[in-house]
Structures are given as structure tokens and as C-alpha cells.
Amino acid sequence: MKKVNVPDHPQLLGKGVTQTKSVSGWKRFIGQWEFQVMIWPALLFLLIFSYGPMWGIFIAFQDYNLFAGVKNSPWVGFMHFRMFFESPEFWSVMRNTFAISLLKLCIGFPAPIILALMLNEVAGKFKRVVQTVTYVPHFMSWIVISGLVFSMLAVDNGAVNELLIALNLIHEPVNWMSTPEYFWGILVSLNVWKEIGFGSIVYLAAIIGIDPAQYESASIDGASRFQQIFRITIPNIMPIMMIFLILGIGNILNAGYEDILVLTKNLSNGIVLPVADVIDTYVYQMGIVNQRFSYATAAGLFKSLLSVTLLVVANTLARKFGKTSLW
């Protein structure tokens, strides 16, 4: 076998390696054209509806006039940010946003995991029925859900009040939707009920992918079902759990918009507004209703920057202390 002498020239070697890598990468791209075509619609959707409207962040630094447009509106720098930070509603809006988001994360994050672990222990028709019943609310509109909630929690002939009175737990009907102390509990409970089935499907798929030999070995060694869950099932689905936790922390400022808006639309007295107003609803009120476009854009941009910061911090900590991260 002949040896081929390669010139020991760094520039030539660098060009050759770069060219080889580019050619191999292009060949791999062509070889996966079916998968690339499947990704293009999602990328196009992101470009049009996520990245395209980002030019509007300039409005946050202008005294935007709808008729003058972005080009002719005067620049005011960080004036609207300062107004947002100094507004009397700032701290209440931030408190509601973090409180509702943390409640949704602390209760809504483990709920689908627990449901998936429970469903994994049963089989047959009962399992399929439970999956269907818990999965259907995900497709229900918040308009429909709000109608059901107002009907069930109504003061006059509401199912919840009638049941509690029949059980002698209360002596007179309670106006649940107009009592600020109950609003966070109602909102978080509805979100968990609506999304628990959809989230459990992801974890069930991860559980099904676990090698059955691990359970057989543990059973031979005398491990109980609870021991198998904590020592086999949970460690195997831990990467999926970490990814969902990182995304949940990144979205911690998304306390809700549609759910809060529809649950408060029939409460004209505004008695629950001090505990229900979050950044998204505040931006809607300022931007759409009051037409303070620059002010609302500044508040929304502040929320986006803070969300990105939380996402980066959560991913960095996960990569530092664990093995699973988004990047």
C-alpha cells in the first residue's frame, strides 16, 4: 500500500477541511430533504408572525402617532419605560404576574407527571377513558370554559353553591367570582384541569420508551412498584421533565391573557382587578383600549427581555448542575 504525502501547509489543510465539511454538510442537507421540507412551514410561520413584527419594538422608544407612522413619530428614548416603572399599577401588576405564574408552575408542572405515572400503572379501557376525559379540555375554548364556570359558580342556582349548602359546608351562597380571595385558586385550578391531559401524553410517551428489561430486573431483585417508579421511571423521564421545567421558568411572566380576560369580562364592578391584572392584560388595556401604543409596547418589551433573561439563567443552571439543557 502506497503512502501519499500530504503537503504540510496550514492554509491548504484549512481550505481542504473547510471544503470537505461544507460538501458533507450540503450532501447531508440534500439527503434529508424530506425532513427539511417538513420544517420549512414552521420556520416560515416563525418568520412571519414572530420575527416579522419585531420591528414594532421601535415604537417603545417613540411618542408614536398612529397617523404619523413610525418614521415620522418623534423619539423620546426611555421615557415610556420610566413611566411604566413609576406608575402606581407597576408593583401590583408584577406581583399578580409572578404570583399567578408561580402557582401555575408549582401546581401545573407536577400534575401531568403524577397523572402519567398513575395511568402507566393501569391498563385496558379505563386507561383510555381517563386519557380521553383529561385530554378533551385542552381543545375547549376559554369562552366555553368561562361560561361553564360562571354557570357552576353562580350565586343563584349554581351547582357548587347548591352542593355545598346540601352538605352543610356553607349556610348561604357565596359569590365566588367577585371575591378576590378566591380568584387565584379558581384561575390556577382551571388551567391545571385544562392542560393536565395534554401534558401527560408527553410523559406517557417517554415512559413507554423505557426498556422493560429494567423493570424485570428490578422485580427480580424484589423492588416494589413504588420503588420502580422512583428508581427507574422518574430517572428515565428526568430529561423531559427538565426541559419542561426550563421552558416553564422562561414563560413565568406569561401568567395568562385569554383566561384572565374572559373570567373578568362579566365582572363590571372591577372588584377582582387588583388581583387579576397581569402584564398581558395591562398591555391590552393600555394599548388597545386606551390607545397608548408606545407605553404598552414598552411594557411588553420589558416583559420579553425579563423572560429571555430568566430562560437563559434557568438553562445555565440546568447545564451546570445537570446533564439536560436546551442548548
C-alpha positions as CSV (number, residue, x, y, z in Angstrom):
1,M,0.0,0.0,0.0
2,K,1.5,3.4,-1.1
3,K,1.7,6.3,1.3
4,V,0.6,9.6,-0.1
5,N,2.5,12.6,1.1
6,V,0.2,15.5,2.0
7,P,1.9,18.9,2.0
8,D,2.2,20.2,5.5
9,H,0.7,23.6,4.7
10,P,-1.7,25.0,7.2
11,Q,-3.6,27.2,4.7
12,L,-4.1,24.3,2.3
13,L,-5.1,22.0,5.0
14,G,-7.6,24.6,6.4
15,K,-9.1,25.1,3.0
16,G,-9.4,21.3,2.4
17,V,-11.0,20.7,5.8
18,T,-13.5,23.6,5.3
19,Q,-14.4,22.4,1.8
20,T,-14.9,18.8,3.0
21,K,-17.1,19.9,5.8
22,S,-19.2,22.2,3.6
23,V,-19.6,19.5,1.0
24,S,-20.5,16.8,3.5
25,G,-23.0,19.2,5.2
26,W,-24.6,20.1,1.9
27,K,-24.9,16.4,1.0
28,R,-26.4,15.6,4.3
29,F,-28.9,18.5,3.8
30,I,-29.8,17.1,0.4
31,G,-30.2,13.6,1.8
32,Q,-32.6,14.8,4.4
33,W,-34.7,17.0,2.1
34,E,-38.0,15.3,3.2
35,F,-37.4,16.4,6.8
36,Q,-36.2,19.8,5.7
37,V,-39.5,20.4,3.8
38,M,-41.4,19.5,6.9
39,I,-39.5,22.1,8.9
40,W,-40.0,24.9,6.3
41,P,-43.7,25.7,7.1
42,A,-42.8,26.1,10.9
43,L,-39.8,28.3,10.0
44,L,-42.0,30.4,7.7
45,F,-44.6,30.8,10.4
46,L,-42.0,32.0,12.9
47,L,-40.5,34.5,10.4
48,I,-43.9,36.0,9.5
49,F,-45.7,36.0,12.9
50,S,-42.8,36.1,15.4
51,Y,-39.8,37.8,13.9
52,G,-41.5,40.0,11.3
53,P,-43.5,42.1,13.9
54,M,-40.4,42.7,16.0
55,W,-39.7,45.9,14.0
56,G,-42.5,47.3,16.1
57,I,-40.3,47.5,19.2
58,F,-39.1,50.9,17.9
59,I,-42.5,52.2,19.0
60,A,-41.4,51.8,22.6
61,F,-38.8,54.5,22.1
62,Q,-41.1,56.9,20.3
63,D,-44.1,59.1,21.1
64,Y,-45.9,57.0,18.4
65,N,-48.7,58.7,16.5
66,L,-51.0,56.4,14.5
67,F,-51.4,58.8,11.6
68,A,-47.7,59.9,11.5
69,G,-46.4,56.4,11.5
70,V,-43.1,55.0,12.8
71,K,-40.9,57.1,10.5
72,N,-42.4,60.5,11.4
73,S,-43.1,59.9,15.1
74,P,-40.7,61.7,17.5
75,W,-38.1,59.7,19.5
76,V,-38.4,60.0,23.3
77,G,-35.8,57.4,24.4
78,F,-36.7,55.5,27.6
79,M,-39.5,57.9,28.7
80,H,-42.2,55.2,28.4
81,F,-40.2,52.7,30.3
82,R,-39.7,55.2,33.1
83,M,-43.4,56.0,33.2
84,F,-44.2,52.2,33.4
85,F,-41.8,51.7,36.3
86,E,-43.1,54.7,38.1
87,S,-46.8,54.0,37.5
88,P,-48.9,53.2,40.6
89,E,-50.0,49.9,39.0
90,F,-46.5,48.6,38.4
91,W,-45.9,46.7,41.6
92,S,-49.5,45.2,41.8
93,V,-49.2,44.1,38.1
94,M,-45.8,42.5,38.8
95,R,-47.0,40.9,42.0
96,N,-50.0,39.3,40.3
97,T,-47.9,38.2,37.3
98,F,-45.3,36.4,39.4
99,A,-47.8,35.0,41.9
100,I,-50.1,33.5,39.4
101,S,-47.3,32.2,37.3
102,L,-45.5,30.6,40.2
103,L,-48.8,29.0,41.3
104,K,-49.4,27.6,37.8
105,L,-45.8,26.3,37.7
106,C,-45.7,24.8,41.1
107,I,-49.1,23.0,40.7
108,G,-49.3,22.6,36.9
109,F,-45.8,21.3,36.4
110,P,-46.0,18.1,38.6
111,A,-49.7,17.5,37.9
112,P,-49.3,15.8,34.4
113,I,-46.3,13.9,35.7
114,I,-48.4,12.4,38.5
115,L,-51.2,11.6,36.1
116,A,-48.9,9.9,33.6
117,L,-47.4,7.8,36.4
118,M,-50.8,6.8,37.6
119,L,-52.1,6.0,34.1
120,N,-48.9,3.9,33.5
121,E,-50.0,1.6,36.3
122,V,-53.4,0.8,34.8
123,A,-54.4,-0.7,31.5
124,G,-57.4,-1.5,29.4
125,K,-60.5,0.5,28.7
126,F,-60.3,2.5,32.0
127,K,-56.9,4.0,30.9
128,R,-58.2,5.0,27.5
129,V,-61.3,6.6,29.1
130,V,-59.3,8.6,31.6
131,Q,-56.9,9.8,28.9
132,T,-59.8,11.0,26.7
133,V,-61.6,12.7,29.6
134,T,-58.5,14.6,30.7
135,Y,-57.3,15.4,27.1
136,V,-60.6,16.9,25.8
137,P,-60.4,20.2,27.9
138,H,-57.3,21.1,26.1
139,F,-59.3,21.7,22.9
140,M,-62.0,23.7,24.6
141,S,-62.1,27.4,24.1
142,W,-61.7,29.7,27.1
143,I,-65.0,31.3,26.1
144,V,-66.8,28.0,26.6
145,I,-64.9,27.3,29.9
146,S,-65.8,30.7,31.3
147,G,-69.5,30.1,30.5
148,L,-69.4,26.8,32.4
149,V,-67.5,28.4,35.3
150,F,-69.9,31.3,35.7
151,S,-72.9,28.9,35.5
152,M,-71.5,26.5,38.1
153,L,-70.3,29.2,40.5
154,A,-73.4,31.4,40.1
155,V,-75.0,32.7,43.3
156,D,-78.5,31.8,42.2
157,N,-78.9,28.1,41.5
158,G,-75.2,27.5,41.0
159,A,-74.2,23.8,41.2
160,V,-71.3,24.4,43.5
161,N,-73.3,26.6,46.0
162,E,-76.2,24.1,45.9
163,L,-73.9,21.2,46.6
164,L,-72.1,22.9,49.5
165,I,-75.3,24.0,51.1
166,A,-76.7,20.5,50.8
167,L,-73.6,19.2,52.6
168,N,-73.9,21.9,55.3
169,L,-70.5,23.2,54.4
170,I,-71.9,26.7,53.9
171,H,-75.1,28.3,55.0
172,E,-75.6,30.9,52.2
173,P,-74.5,31.1,48.6
174,V,-71.0,32.6,48.0
175,N,-70.2,35.0,45.2
176,W,-67.1,33.1,44.2
177,M,-66.2,35.1,41.1
178,S,-66.5,38.5,42.8
179,T,-64.4,37.6,45.8
180,P,-60.7,38.5,45.3
181,E,-59.5,35.8,47.8
182,Y,-60.8,33.0,45.6
183,F,-59.8,34.3,42.1
184,W,-56.2,32.9,42.1
185,G,-57.4,29.5,43.2
186,I,-60.1,29.4,40.6
187,L,-57.8,30.5,37.8
188,V,-55.0,28.1,38.6
189,S,-57.4,25.2,39.1
190,L,-59.0,25.8,35.7
191,N,-55.5,25.9,34.0
192,V,-54.4,22.7,35.6
193,W,-57.7,21.0,34.6
194,K,-57.4,22.2,31.1
195,E,-53.8,21.3,30.4
196,I,-53.1,18.2,32.6
197,G,-54.2,15.7,30.0
198,F,-52.2,17.2,27.2
199,G,-49.0,17.3,29.3
200,S,-49.4,13.8,30.5
201,I,-49.3,12.5,26.9
202,V,-45.7,13.6,26.5
203,Y,-44.7,11.9,29.7
204,L,-46.6,8.8,28.9
205,A,-44.7,8.6,25.6
206,A,-41.4,8.9,27.4
207,I,-42.4,6.2,29.9
208,I,-43.4,3.8,27.2
209,G,-39.9,4.2,25.7
210,I,-38.2,2.9,28.8
211,D,-36.6,-0.6,28.4
212,P,-38.9,-3.2,30.0
213,A,-35.8,-5.2,31.0
214,Q,-35.1,-2.6,33.7
215,Y,-38.5,-3.3,35.3
216,E,-38.0,-7.0,35.0
217,S,-34.5,-6.8,36.7
218,A,-35.9,-4.6,39.5
219,S,-38.8,-7.0,40.0
220,I,-36.5,-10.0,40.3
221,D,-34.5,-8.1,42.8
222,G,-37.6,-7.6,44.9
223,A,-38.4,-3.9,44.2
224,S,-41.9,-2.8,44.7
225,R,-44.0,-0.8,42.3
226,F,-43.2,2.4,44.2
227,Q,-39.5,1.6,44.2
228,Q,-39.6,1.0,40.5
229,I,-41.3,4.4,39.9
230,F,-38.8,6.4,41.9
231,R,-35.7,4.5,40.8
232,I,-36.5,3.6,37.2
233,T,-39.4,5.6,35.8
234,I,-38.7,9.1,37.2
235,P,-34.9,9.0,36.4
236,N,-35.6,7.9,32.8
237,I,-38.0,10.7,32.2
238,M,-35.9,13.3,34.1
239,P,-34.5,14.9,30.9
240,I,-38.1,15.6,29.6
241,M,-39.0,17.0,33.0
242,M,-36.0,19.3,33.0
243,I,-36.8,20.6,29.5
244,F,-40.4,21.4,30.5
245,L,-39.2,23.0,33.7
246,I,-36.7,25.3,31.9
247,L,-39.5,26.3,29.4
248,G,-41.8,26.9,32.3
249,I,-39.4,29.2,34.1
250,G,-38.8,31.0,30.8
251,N,-42.5,31.6,30.5
252,I,-43.0,32.5,34.1
253,L,-44.1,36.0,33.1
254,N,-46.9,34.6,30.8
255,A,-49.4,34.5,33.7
256,G,-52.2,34.3,31.2
257,Y,-54.2,36.5,28.9
258,E,-57.3,34.8,27.5
259,D,-58.2,33.0,30.7
260,I,-58.0,36.1,32.9
261,L,-59.7,38.3,30.3
262,V,-62.7,36.0,29.8
263,L,-63.1,35.3,33.5
264,T,-63.2,39.1,34.3
265,K,-65.3,40.2,31.3
266,N,-68.6,39.8,33.2
267,L,-67.3,41.5,36.4
268,S,-68.0,45.1,35.6
269,N,-67.5,46.2,39.2
270,G,-63.8,45.6,38.9
271,I,-63.5,44.2,42.4
272,V,-61.1,41.5,41.4
273,L,-59.0,43.7,39.1
274,P,-56.3,44.4,41.8
275,V,-55.5,40.6,42.0
276,A,-56.3,39.7,38.3
277,D,-54.4,42.4,36.3
278,V,-51.2,41.0,34.9
279,I,-48.7,42.3,32.4
280,D,-50.5,40.9,29.4
281,T,-53.9,42.2,30.4
282,Y,-52.3,45.5,31.4
283,V,-50.7,45.9,28.0
284,Y,-54.1,45.1,26.3
285,Q,-55.8,47.7,28.5
286,M,-53.2,50.4,27.8
287,G,-52.5,49.7,24.1
288,I,-55.9,48.6,22.7
289,V,-58.4,50.2,25.0
290,N,-56.6,53.4,25.9
291,Q,-54.6,53.6,22.6
292,R,-51.3,54.3,24.4
293,F,-49.3,52.3,21.9
294,S,-45.8,53.4,22.9
295,Y,-46.5,52.9,26.6
296,A,-48.0,49.4,26.0
297,T,-45.1,48.4,23.7
298,A,-42.5,49.5,26.4
299,A,-44.3,47.3,29.0
300,G,-44.4,44.4,26.6
301,L,-40.8,44.7,25.7
302,F,-39.8,44.8,29.3
303,K,-41.7,41.6,29.9
304,S,-40.0,39.9,26.9
305,L,-36.5,41.0,28.0
306,L,-37.1,39.7,31.5
307,S,-38.5,36.4,30.2
308,V,-35.4,35.8,28.0
309,T,-33.2,36.6,31.0
310,L,-35.0,34.0,33.1
311,L,-34.8,31.4,30.3
312,V,-31.0,31.9,30.0
313,V,-30.4,31.7,33.7
314,A,-32.6,28.6,34.1
315,N,-30.8,26.9,31.2
316,T,-27.4,27.9,32.5
317,L,-28.2,26.5,36.0
318,A,-29.6,23.3,34.4
319,R,-26.5,22.8,32.3
320,K,-24.2,23.5,35.3
321,F,-25.9,21.2,37.8
322,G,-27.3,18.6,35.5
323,K,-26.9,17.0,32.1
324,T,-30.0,18.3,30.3
325,S,-30.4,21.8,28.9
326,L,-32.0,23.4,25.8
327,W,-28.6,24.5,24.5
